[in-house]
Amino acid sequence: MRNAQFSEPDPKTLDAIKRVLGPAGWKAPQDASRYFEDPRGRFRGQASLIALPASTAQVAEIVRLCAANSIGIVPYSGGTGVVAGQLAIDSDNAIVVSLERMNKVRHFSVDDSVIVVEAGCILENVHTAAQDHDMMFPLNMASKGSCCIGGNLATNAGGIQVLRYGNARDLCLGIEAVLPDGTVLDELSPLHKNNTGYDLRHLLIGSEGTLGIITAATLKLKPQYPDTSTAFLAIQSPAKGLAVFQEMKRHLGDTISAVELMRGLGLTLVASKFPGLRPPFAQTPDWAILLEASGALGLGDRMQEALGACFDKDLLTDAVVAQSQSQRDSLWALRENTPAANRMAGAFCNSDTSVPLSRIDDFVKDTLQAIFDIHPDVQINSYGHLGDGNIHHNVLPPNGVSKADFLSANPGIIDAVRLAINDVTQKHNGSISAEHGIGRLKTDDLETYASAARYDTLKRIKAALDPKSIMNPGALIR
Amino acid sequence: MRNAQFSEPDPKTLDAIKRVLGPAGWKAPQDASRYFEDPRGRFRGQASLIALPASTAQVAEIVRLCAANSIGIVPYSGGTGVVAGQLAIDSDNAIVVSLERMNKVRHFSVDDSVIVVEAGCILENVHTAAQDHDMMFPLNMASKGSCCIGGNLATNAGGIQVLRYGNARDLCLGIEAVLPDGTVLDELSPLHKNNTGYDLRHLLIGSEGTLGIITAATLKLKPQYPDTSTAFLAIQSPAKGLAVFQEMKRHLGDTISAVELMRGLGLTLVASKFPGLRPPFAQTPDWAILLEASGALGLGDRMQEALGACFDKDLLTDAVVAQSQSQRDSLWALRENTPAANRMAGAFCNSDTSVPLSRIDDFVKDTLQAIFDIHPDVQINSYGHLGDGNIHHNVLPPNGVSKADFLSANPGIIDAVRLAINDVTQKHNGSISAEHGIGRLKTDDLETYASAARYDTLKRIKAALDPKSIMNPGALIR
């Protein structure tokens, strides 16, 4: 039990918390198993209470009660995190605080190009609210229908448009948060420049609920563009993909919003698991890129010009440009259903690392080699955000072998593969967690791979801001 | 004396520091008065030694010696800061650490679109290095010929292209820094995604040397654009300026890189102080905007179209579009010489506040009123970065009255004006330091205007990372 510092919460304190929340504001753990589910089915959370506050004031009051009585708090957002940041897996002494009832749009300003939303607002609802005003919110990922803004910010979520618009932190102008002592930090004002001391917004974003609970945020909106062009490109290697990206940049500048890499093996896999989907090439390539740009009218012509230049330089073996929204959707469906296809095929390892762009080709070669050295017959489906240097390696059992059989015949292979990928990542000056965070899954890895200077600084900050260690105990830093 | 915790440094420790640096690596204070000069002539720095380290290892060794012997360190970059962040004004017990000898470009990568430079590299030299590779580094400000990257990052500098490219922090992918205990944090790898704990880069950027010394940085480069269009626009009010900006965005999208506001009074002032410069309008307008966009070829046509739409909506009273680079330079010279003209005219107050864009018009009205309430005859030259909500009010003596005479006849007016502007800024949910930072000039103001939650958190972080308070003592937080 890692949260040994917390004993079972005093029933009187739990009653006080329930009184703050009112009858509709909490659930008993036995009535709320969905808060304990891991999207990848590896963990099971626990808690002594599910708190469902309806306001920032209620969150603050609960945190004060927990601080005074040393009760751990696990903040819960959309529940889509894949590193168990939202799951207390070692003890049922903590309470879960889910902000699902705090899901309102507080304010919309066209002049400021911002929307102010509560943390429980579902990402897709932010997209819709922006579209209603002819604007758009660029943060986008497969889980958009269930993930919430609070979790997006707490984990500094990435997704498929980071290349152009940045990570979640880059799309947030202000936050409101309840700090570990129950005080409210209200910094929602949409300021583009504010140099009044350390940037607390950037400190809380990405802190995975270990320094406070983000309760609301001011999000940057972007103009909608009149034209979008989407191309699916067959290439021979990630190195060629990078060269295509560089050439495309010369023609399309920063209108490029996505450069997603897929492996031929992955295309075949998605098509086999989703019979409605078909790769657009006559012959399955070794690798493929999904590239999208949006901007002023006439983008289609510039895309054709750019592709012509890529063919002239022998960077592409085939290319398809979507001629309609439905063709665009079909191309994206190949990419977006990749995680599901991996799961269906028994993936037992899903990495989330990033390296400098200049290292990607060597990184992919080296990781594939390292994994095959562990077991020569596994299948590896590598895909991800080439433009961000963020590749996900999914490792599957050999063809025809079930996950259960393979894992029982190869004990320890999950850890061996994970560590091999981490070692290669470190060799190439990369990050062992590009976009998913540390949660409870990677706390050991963080301690192993972070520099002593980084890890010591993280611990000092945690101890200074959360001296009782009540905020998401066991996550990020133990 | 604010740094009372530090007594005079032990000569033996100073000798040890000198030995680390070698004979060319230090100066005695009496031989180095330039390190004590304030660009606005209000303060005078002091120190017991000027250290000029030649490497990160030397910086680390000096910091370790200072930490062990409780000697304060004032990091010094280009010396262009206007809030005395680089000047120990209360005591000569600290040592100045200037990184001017660490001015090399360590690495340039076209594939990664980055340049890795040491902290003492002058901003303009980074511009040149980028141009040599057909790229550009967007951070830009009037002091570019003398300010250095280390100071740019330590203060999270702003400047004239924040609108499109962000502040200094948004243009930095990685840093190397020496922490207050002398350990080196090496996080220079150009990663676009890295969620391995709290964002230490964003914490150190903008910390004004109070949490460590940034010794090197990995900076993001952008493509050069083939076309630039620059317009000087006569408008009736800041509100009209905001409406122009919104209309322009509909036509030019995020190709707009600068929207600078000037007052008619300011145009006349610049022309009177710089006889070579002339506002391009037949009649001096109440207000004017300098707007610039860059992007794909054909931008000039889109600019004309956008201006037509602005005239149709009655947002503009006059407009001039630069037809050549020399015309562009002349328009920018009006804006860039504004600070110098203010100084020459005896400006006794230079504010640096930001508010939400939607509040700018009321903010300007309210601040002008508040200043005239203090003294009805002063002249107010308001200018700045309209697109960022960052207006600088410069307050000048009445026409024909010298600064010295005016200030002796109106004791206390400097503080009265500063506080009046701060109060109006706070009323409009703004920041009392938009881009210049806190330094030693605004420590009282920070304590007054920051929320208790913010100020308490700043103090906790400072105490956790710099428990002996040796890093830039007296700056930011006392």
Interface residues (C-beta under 8 A of the other chain):
Chain A: S109 V110 D111 D112 S113 T155 N156 G158 V162 L163 N167 R169 D170 L179 T183 V184 L185 D186 E187 S189 P190 L191 H192 K193 N194 N195 T196 G197 Y198 D199 L200 H202 L203 I205 G206 S207 L211 K222 P223 Y225 L242 Q246 K249 R250 G253 D254 G295 A296 R302 S354 V355 P356 L357 S358 H385 G387 D388 G389 N390 N429 G430 S431 I432 S433 A434 E435 H436 G437 I438 L446 Y449 A450 S451 A452 A453 R454 Y455 D456 T457 L458 R460 I461 A463 A464 L465 L476 I477
Chain B: S109 V110 D111 D112 S113 T155 N156 G158 V162 L163 N167 R169 D170 L179 T183 V184 L185 D186 E187 S189 P190 L191 H192 K193 N194 N195 T196 G197 Y198 D199 L200 H202 L203 I205 G206 S207 L211 K222 P223 Y225 L242 Q246 K249 R250 G253 D254 G295 A296 R302 S354 V355 P356 L357 S358 H385 G387 D388 G389 N390 N429 G430 S431 I432 S433 A434 E435 H436 G437 I438 L446 Y449 A450 S451 A452 A453 R454 Y455 D456 T457 L458 R460 I461 A463 A464 L465 L476 I477
